[in-house]
Amino acid sequence: MLLKLNRYLTKLSVFLITAALVAGMAGCDGCTPSQNLEIRDWYDLDAVRNNLGGHHILMNDLDSATLGYEELASPTANGGRGWQPIGTCLPPNDFRGLTGTFDGQGYEIRDLFINRPDEDLVGLFGVINAGVFHVGGAVKDIGVVNVTVTGNSLVGGLVGINVVGTVSNSYSSGNVTGERSVGGLVGENHGTVSNSYSTSGVTGYEDIVGGLVGYGAGTVSNSYSTGSVTGDRGVGGLEGWNYGTVSNSYSTGSVTGDVGVGGLVGENLLNATVSNSYSTGNVAGNEDVGGLVGTNIMGSVSSSYSSGNVTGDVNVGGLVGENQFEGTVSNSYSTSSVNGDVNVGGLVGWNHDATVNNSFWDVETSGQATSDGGTGKNTTEMQDIATFSGAGWNIIAVANPNTRNPSYIWNIVDDETYPFLSWQP
């Protein structure tokens, strides 16, 4: 098990070094003043790459019928490689990223095509906020719709890597494909993603793949994903690897992978937190497979639940597949159907040197009478407020599912529903 922990620590150091390089080698994006652009066609959008510090406004939708599409963003553009991401790495080590703002004003950019399987930092924007001294780098109120994006590493429908910037009120739909650090909206996030979503199908051929964010070391809040996600290691419905914070978020798409596969987060690592969140998608993998989180190592999962079917071989749990090395699970539950071969539990598959507190699973819907942590209850008990209030949950009974009391984390229609989060749709 120490070898496994060392593997995660080694991979973390590699990604932190990468992020530091991107942040430190900002190029000359701040050397000359930038224009503030009003964007009405693809030529205007393309001009943003020469005005990375500007404050740009999208004035209308862009699509395949908009001026400049064939030359700049179509399947025949740039020798079949499609759109050149804004903010990328120019030889030898000249990293350039958006340090100003891009305000979509609620408009959409449609039909974006990128086919750069041998390139990193791939998306509409390759890099947001590359300079360590910059505090800008904001993309907001924009939808990228019907995208086809293919890259190598750090690949997202909207952004390849968000270094310390913000992505808010934005969304993507279409298909996103890469090797590693692949996300439906953002490939790698060290900043903030909020009030955003992705319905894109996401495929990663190696590791760290998420429906919204591939690799997360920042904050994701009030966001969701609904597309199917497929990968190898570290595969999550919302986020592949989480070294940061996920809160008030959910995923509903199916998730398929090999190791570290979760309905919401594939692997929750090293002081990372998942809270007030849920997953309803079906999850399938080999090892460390969970309805909400596949692997929880030194991270915390609280006030969250899962309900999708979970299928795996080793370390398979309705909520968490593997919980170890001071990982914590609290005030959470699962109603997931769970099937596996070795270390299979209704709530947690395998719990080692870790803690599970005040958490439950439905022994009837799960098909599992045991769990390595947590308390099993029948369906009637799982729909009884006394089960949860008796465990100290912040919960209150409401008249029906459409009546919410946001003063409490959890609401329940007593004797009729399972607990649900007061914020959830």
N, C-alpha and C positions, 0 to 999 in steps of 0.2 A: 504493500500500500504506500510505503514511503517513496517507492519508485514512481508511482502514479502521481503523488503530490509534487515530486521534483520535476516531473514532466510538465505539469501545469505551470510551475514557477519559472521553468526555463522558457516556455512559450510566451509567458507574460512578459518576461524581460525582453524578448525579441520584439514584441509588438510595441512596448514602451520605447525602445530604442528607435524603432521605425517612426513612431509618432514624434519623438523629439527631433529627429532629422527633418521631418516634414515641417514641424513648427519652426525650427531654427533656420532653415535654408529658404528664406522667403523670396529670394530673387529680388527684382527691382520693381515689384508691383506698387511700391510707394514712392518711387524715385521721381515720377512726373505726375502732375495733377491729372485726375480722371474727369471725364465728362459725365454728366447725369443724363441718361438716355431714356427717351420714350420709345418703347419697342412696339412696332406695328407689323413687322415682317421678319423673316428668318435672317435677312441681312442685318437688321437692327440687333437681333439677338446675338448674332455672330460678333458684332462690334463690342459686346460686353467683355470679351476676352482681352481687349486692349484698354479697358476702362474698369479694372478690377476694384478700384477704390471708390467707384461712383455709386450713386443711389438711383437705381433703375426701376422703371415702372412699365409693366406690361399693359398695353392699352386695349388689347382685344385678343381673342383666341388666335392661335396659330395652328395650321394643319397642313395636310398634303396639297391643298389648293392655294396656300398662301405663298406670295412671292418669295423666291429663294429656296423653296423646299427641295426641288430636284437637284440643285447644285450643292446644298449644304447638309440636308438631313434625310435624304431618301436612300433606299437600298442601292442606288447607283452612284451616290455622292462619294467623292474622295476615293475613287477606285473600288467601290463596293464596301468601303469601311464605314460609310455613313457619317454621322455627326462627329466632329472632333470635340471632345469634352472641354468645357470652359474651366481652366485651372488645372494644370497637369504638370508633369515633370519634363522640362526641356534639358537636353544634354548640356553640360555633363551632370550637374546636380542643381539645376535652377528650378526650384519649386515655386509655382505661382498659383494663388488661389483668390477667390472672391473675399475681399476685406471690407467691401461696402455692403450695400443691401440690394436685394432683388425682391420687389413687391409685385406679386402676380395679380393683385386686386380681384382675386376670385376667378380669373380667366384660366383657360387650359392651353397647354401645349400638347398637341396631338400628333400621333403617327411618327414619333421620333424613332429613328432607326440607327443603331450602333452595332457594328460587327468588328470588334477589335480583340479577338481571343488571346492575342499575345501581349496585350497592354494592361497595365495597372491604372488605377485611378480613373474609373470609367463610369460615366453617368451624364446627364445633362450638364451638371457641374462635376468636374473631376475632383476639385478641392474647394472647400470653404474655409476661409481664415487660415492661411498657411503661415502667417507671420506671428512670432511670439509676442511682438510688441503691439499687435493690432487687437482691437476689442470689437471690431465690426463682424462682418461675415454672417449676414442674416438673409435667409430665404424664407419667404412667407406667402401665404394665401395663393398658392399655385398648385394646379393639378397637371401631372404628366400622364396622358391617357393613351392607351393603345400603343405603349412603348414596346420595342424589341431591342433589348440591350444585352450584349455579349461582351465579356471582358475576361481578364485573368484574375487578378487580385484587387480587392477594394472596389467592388462593383455594386452600384445601386441604380434604381430607376431614376432617381432625382440627383443623388449625390454619391460620389465614390467614397470620399472621406470628409467628415466634418471634424476639423481639428479641435477648435474651441468655440465654434460659432453656434448659431441657432437655426433650426428648421421648425417652423410652426405653421399650423393650419394648412397643411399641404398633403397631397395624396398622389398615389400612382396606381395605374392598372396596365396590364399587359404581361410580358414575360421577361424575366431577368435571369441571366445565366453567367456563371463564372467558375473559377476553380476554388477560391477561398475568400473569406470575408465578403460574402455576397448577401445583399438585403433587398427586399422589394422596393424600399424607399432610399435607404442609406446603407452603403457597404460597411463602413466603420465609423463609429460615433464616439468622439471624446468630448463633445459639447452637449447640447440640449436638443431633444426632439420632443415636441409637445403638440397635442391636439391634431394629430396627423394619423393617416392610415394608408394601408396598401391592400389592394385586392389582386395584386400581381401573383402569378405563379413563379416560384423561385427555385432554381436548381443550382447546386454547387457540387462539383465533381470531387472535391477533396474535403476541406473542413470549414467550419464556422459559417453556418448558413441560417438566415432568419427571414421570416415573412415580412418584417418591417426593417429590422437592422441585423446585419450579419454579426459583427463584433461590436460590443458595447462596453465602453469604459466611462460613459457619461451618464446622462439622465434621459429616460424615456417616461413620459407621463401622459395620461389622458389620450392614449393612442390605441390603435387596434390593427389587426390584419385578418384577412379572410381567405387568402389564396393558399393553394397547396404548396408544401415545402418539401424538397427532396435533397438529401446530401449524404455525407459519410459520417464524419465526427462533429459533434457540437452542432446539432440541428434543432431549431426551435420554431414554433409557430409564429412567435413574435420576434425573438432574438436568439441568435445562435449561442454565443458566449456572452455572459454578463459579468463584468467586473465593476459595474456601477449600480444604478438604481432603476428599477422598473416599478411603477406604481399606477394604480387606477387605469389599468390597461387589460386588453383581452385578445384572444385569438380564437378563430373558429375553423380554420382550414385543417386538412389532414397533414400529418407530418410523418415522413419516412426517412430513416437513416440507419446507421450501424451502431455507433457508440455515443452515449451522451445525447439522447433524443428525448425532447420534452414538448408537450402540447403548447406551452408558452415560451419556456427558455430551455435550450439544450443543456447548458452547463452554467451553473451559478457559482461563482468562484471568488474566494479571498475577500471577505467582507462585503460582497455584493448583496443587494437586498431585492427581494420580490415581495410586494405588499399590495393588499387591496386589489387583487387581480384574479382573473380566471381564464380557463380554457375549456372549450367544448369539442374540439376536433379530435378525430381518431389518431392514435399514435402507434407506430410500428417500428421496431428496431431489433437489435441483437442484444447489446449489453447496456445497462444503466438507462432504462427506459421508464419514463414517468408521464402520467397524465398532465401534469403541470410542469415539472422540472425533471430532466433526466438525471443529472448529477448535481448534488449540492455539497460542495467542499468548502468549509469555513465561511459559508454564506448563510443568509437567513431567508426563510419563507414564512410569511405571516398573513393572516386574514385573507386567505385565498382559497380557491377551490377548483376542482376539475370534474368533468362529467363525460368525456369522450372515452371510447373503447381503447384499451391499452394492451398491446401484444408484443412480447419479446421472448428472449431466452434466459438471460441471467440478470439478476438485480432489476426486477420489474415491479413497479408500484403504481397504485391508482393515482397518487399525488406526486411522489418522488421515487425514482428508481433506486438511487444510491445516495445516502445521507451520511457523511463522515467528516472526520477531522474538525470537530467543534462546529459542524453545521447545525442549524436549529430550524425546527418546524414548529409553528405555534398557531393556535386559533384558526385552524384550517380543516378542510374536509374533502372527501372524494366520494362520488357515487359511480365512478368509472367501473366498467366491466374489465377485469384484469385476467390475462392469461400468460403463462410463462412456464419455464422448466425448473430453474434454480433460483432460490431467494426471491420468492414471489409474495407480495403482500397487498392487502386491500388498500392500505395507505402508503406504506414504505416497503420497498423490496428488501433493502439491506441497510442497516443502521449500525455504524461502527464509530465509536468515540464521538458520538453526536447526540443530540437531544430532540425529543419529540414531546411537546406539551399541549394539553388541552385540544387535541385534534382527533378526528373521527373518520370512520368510513362506514359505508352501508354494506353489511355482510350479504344482503340479498342481491342487490344489483351488481356487486363486485364479483360474486361467486367465490369469494375468499373469506374463510373463517378466521384467518390469522394475518398478522402484519408485524413487521419488526419495528414496532412503535405505534402509538395511537390506540384508540378504543373502538371496537366494532359495535355497531348498533343495527337493529333492524330498521326497515323503512319507516315504520310508525314512529319509532324513537327519533329517527333522523329528521322527522317533520314536527317534532315536539320542541317548543321553545325551551322547556325545562332542561333538555339535554345540554343546551349551549349556555343558557344563563347560569346554570349550575356550575359550569366550567369557567365562569368569569368573562364570557364574551360580551362585547359591547353590542347588544342586540335588543330589538324591540319588535313586538307584534304589530302588524298593520292589517287593515281591512281586506286589501286585495293587492295583487302584484303591481297595480298601477298607482297605488297610494304609497308614497315614500316618506320616510322620516329621515332626512339627511343629517340629523343630529347624532345618529348612530351609524357605526360602520356597517352593521348587519341589520337587515329587516327580514321578517318571516311572516307568512300567513299561517298562523298556528294550526297545526293538524292538517294542513293542506299542501304546503310547499316546503322544499328545503330552504335553508337560509340563502338570501341573495344580498349582494352588496348594494347599499342604498343609492349609489351613483349609477349603477349599471343600466343600460338601455332596457 
